Amino acid sequence: MATGSADSPATLYGPVSLALGTAALAAAVFAGLLGIAIPLLFGSLAVTFALLGLGRGLHRVQCAVGLTTGSLSLAYPMLLVAAWA
């Protein structure tokens, strides 16, 4: 019997950050219709999970893409608000 399992919840940081970052970026494009709450929430979660995943060293490419798309989805609504203010 194996002493330890290779699967852990930490292995999902990369795919979850990628999915949340992609969803956040898509929601940021439609921020005029949906509002800015959804991109901000999904983007901040994507950035958080990506940083946790990069810290663990698991699925680095997915974490990097999740971090990038999450950051873009956080910046885009803020730039829209700044442009309208």
N, C-alpha and C positions, 0 to 999 in steps of 0.2 A: 504494500500500500504506500502511496506517496505521502511524504511528510508535509508538503506544502502545495498549495494550489497556485497555478500561474495566473488564474483569473482573480481579479479584484475589482472593486468599483473604480479604482483609479485608472484602469485601462479604458474607461469610457470618457475621460476628460477630453481627449482629442476629437472623437466623433461628435460628442455633444456640443463642444465649442464650435465645431465646423457647421453643424446643423443650425445652431442658434445664431451664429454670425451670418449665415446665408439668409435665414428668415428675417433677421433684423435689417439686413441691407435691402431686402425686397420690401419690407415694411417702410423703410426710410424713403424709398423711391415714391411710395404712395402716402407720404406723411401728410400731404394736404387733405387727403380723404380720410385716413385712419387716425390722424392725430400723431403726436410725437411720443406718447407714453409707451406704445408697443415697441418702437425701435429703441427707445432708451432702456427699457427693461430687458429686452432680448440682447441688446448690445452689451449692456453691463454684465449680464450673465455669461455671455460668450467670452468677454475679456477675462472675467474671473476664472472660468473653467480653463481657458487657454493658459493663463498664468500658472494655475495649479498643475496643469499637464506638463508645461515646460519645466516647472520645478521638479516634477517627478521623473522627467526624461522619457515619457512614454508618448508615442505617436507625435513626434515633434513637428512634422510637416502639417498635419491636420491642426495642431495647436497654433502654429504660425498663421495658417490661413484663417482660422477662427479668430485669432487676435487681430489680424488685419481687417477682416470684414466687420468684426465687432467694433473696432475703433472707428472705422469709416461710418458705420451706422450711428455711432455716438456723435461724431463731428458734424455730419450732414444736417440733422435737425437743429443743432446749435447754430450752425452757419445761417440756416434759414431764419431762425428767430432773430439773430443779430442783423440780418439784412432788412428785416421788417421793422426793427426797432429804431 
